[in-house]
């Protein structure tokens, strides 16, 4: 199947939002999605964007059962390691189930890696849920290292009231 | 002790590099440090910086045994969650051992959280080594959630040859 990997345009944000919701359902955490296509447009298409995104587009004759031609995406941003310098972080990589097995995920990942290297990044980081065996096999088969298992890194987060207490100076009991 | 929390200036990069090395030694991974103060200057002080940094500066009369007045730092950058929108990621938070117990870490963390909220971020994320009990207690005591323990997120990384193979199209055997 002919498909194009291209940068997401502002006009694609509605389609990307649809895919973001599909991925969150697959990850069994659909209630956590609080973004909107409007927020995606504002945050990704300003002069200093918070993220960048690639999409997979298939020709109209190959569209999905429900009529979609944008069938996958990779959302990433530049980060920094005080040990290794410039990094790229892959927030999401997703291909619709009916378009899997065609190499689209591999192409999205490859293009993301290429953009990283072209921009002087030495690492591509991401997070995977420990029960998502298919994803772990996909990444480890290509040489990714599980830093949680290998070195003991745990992901942490402040949000909501805890974040406000940190900022406005009532740091708990 | 009077101390100032202020944005890192390009001229401070040598001092921040010294603290980065101290932290890597504490984390028992000193060989991983491949950055330099020159790279820090280039990557943090361009029009589209890869990171931002706060430092703790004490007055000359309170300087360290070896004569340093910059005694801690917090290095962070803006990231993006497709579920929650704008995020802030805290790459490093460090205070020199002889200046601990004075609230400097708490102030660095508070100022970072404040910058995040002012910029519309809803989350502050970071990673901690599982054996670093003091850090985990410090963060969890303020309401941080361990996402690896709670939801099963593992940190992964591609680098070196694996990253090049992804990008230039020889995806393994």
Interface residues (C-beta under 8 A of the other chain):
Chain A: X20 X23 X24 X29 X32 X33 X34 X35 X39 X43 X44 X48 X50 X51 X75 X77 X78 X79 X80 X81 X82 X83 X84 X85 X86 X89 X91 X92 X106 X109 X110 X113 X114 X116 X117 X122 X123 X124 X125 X126 X127 X128 X129 X130 X131 X136 X139 X141 X142 X143 X144 X145 X146 X147 X148 X149 X151 X152 X153 X154 X155 X156 X157 X158 X159 X160 X161 X162 X163 X164 X165 X166 X167 X168 X169 X171 X172
Chain B: X20 X23 X24 X29 X32 X33 X34 X35 X39 X43 X44 X48 X50 X51 X75 X77 X78 X79 X80 X81 X82 X83 X84 X85 X86 X89 X91 X92 X106 X109 X110 X113 X114 X116 X117 X122 X123 X124 X125 X126 X127 X128 X129 X130 X131 X136 X139 X141 X142 X143 X144 X145 X146 X147 X148 X149 X151 X152 X153 X154 X155 X156 X157 X158 X159 X160 X161 X162 X163 X164 X165 X166 X167 X168 X169 X171 X172
